[in-house]
Amino acid sequence: MIWNVIYVKPRTEKKVEAALLKMGIKAYCPVVTEIHQWSDRKKKVEVPLLKSYVFIQLNDNERDLVFQVANVVRYLFWLGKPAIVRDNEITIMQNWLVAQNTTFTVESIQPGDRIAIKTGPFKGEKGLVKEISKNRIQLLLLDLEMKITLNRE
């Protein structure tokens, strides 16, 4: 089975994920922990990484089941077909979220260099070094078509 992406009403991502899981539909809403500050306190809050999107995995003949859940708006489409996400992309995202505070050591690279990542959540991916600063490196992951920023040790 493949992963599809559904668009949901804002601020309902975690509720939709829970409702889909309760129905027996495999769903994934990646979340990150942020510190929010109010006038009287600070609090750690889990917020969706991708606002208004939830990943689901089900058979094509069951696609309409997701609309039984409140706040589901529609499927996300790409080039006229439902957008699909590969298993390895979901796994990479999950690994990255688990290890998001990981630091990386790099030696003698320059902007424009092509590198293969050997360890960490993006192990096996190929990237292009976009920018190097004192504490960070911006890397374009070619296969995933995304830009990441890594902290240097």
N, C-alpha and C positions, 0 to 999 in steps of 0.2 A: 504494500500500500504506500501511497505517496502522501506527503503533507500538502495541504491546501491552506490558504490564508483567508480568514474572514474579517470583514470590517465590522466593528461594533460601535455602539454609541460611546462617546467619551466618558471616561472614568467608570466604565462598567467591565473592563477587561477581566479582572479577577473573578467577578461574580459570574460572568459568562463562562469562564473556564471551569469554575466549580459546578455550574449547572450541567455543562456538557459532560464532565467526568461522572456526575451522578447518573446521567442517562446511559453511560457506558461508552461514550465517544472519547477517543484519545485526544486530549487537548493540551496545549502548552502555551502559557503566557509568560515569557521571560520577564523577570523582575530584577530591579537593582535597589539597593538600600541607600536612601538619601537622608541627610539630616535636615529637617525643616525647623525653622525657628519662628516661634510666636512671641508676642510681647512678654509673656511670662515664663516660657520654657523652650527647650529644644527637645526634639523627639526624632528617633530613627523611624523612617516610614518606607515601606516597600512600594515602589512605583513601577509601572510597566516600562520596560526598556523601549518598546515600540508602541507608542500611543495609538489606541483604537484598533490594534491588530491582535488576533489570536490565531495560532496555528492549530490545525485539526488534521486528524488522520482517520479516514473512513473510505469505504468503497464508493464507487461512482453511483451505484443505485441507491445509496443512502444519503446522498447530498442534501436532500430537502429536510432531513431530520433536524439540522441545525436551526432552522427557522421556527422550531417549536420553543426555542429558548428566547426569553425576552431580551431585548437590546441588540440582537443580531440584525445587522442592516443588510449586508450582501457579501458575496464572495469577491475577492480581489481578482481582477483579470489582468492579463498581460498579453498583448497582441491578439486580442479577441478570444483568448482561451483562459480558463481558470489558472491563476498563478500557482505554480508548484514549487516546492522547496525540497531539496534532496535531504535524505537522512543524515548524510555527513555534515551538511550545513547546520542542521539542528544540533547535532552532537558537538560541533565546533562552538556554537553559540553557548550551549550548556557548559562546556568545559571552560570557555572564556569567562563566563559569569562566576563560576566557582573559583577561578584563579585570577580574578581581575586585579588583585594587588600584587601579582607576581612582577618581579623586576627582571630585567634582561641585561646580560653583559654582551657588548659588541666590541669588536676590535677592528681597526683600520678599514672602515667603510666610508664611502663618500656618497653624496646625493647622486642618484642615477644608477647606482649599483643594483644588480639583480641578486637576490639572496634566497636561499632555501631555509626555512625555519626548521631547526633540528629538535627543539624541545618545547614544552609548554602546550597550551591549549590549541595553538595553530600549527602543531608539528606536522610536517609534510607539505605545508602550503608554500607557495613561491610568492615573493614580493619584490616590489621596487621601492628603494629608499627614496623618499620624496624630500625630506628635510631632516637635518640633524641640528639640535640645539645643545646647550650645556647639559640639560637633564632629560631631554626627551628625543625620541626618534619618531617621525611620521613615516608609516609604511603603507603602501598600496598593495593589498592582497589581490593578485590578478584573477585567480579563479573565482573568488567570492565577490569580486567587484566592490570592495569596501576599503576604506581608509581607517587605519588604527593608529593610535599614539601609544608608544611604549615608554616606560620610565627606565632610564639608565641607572645602573648600580653605581 
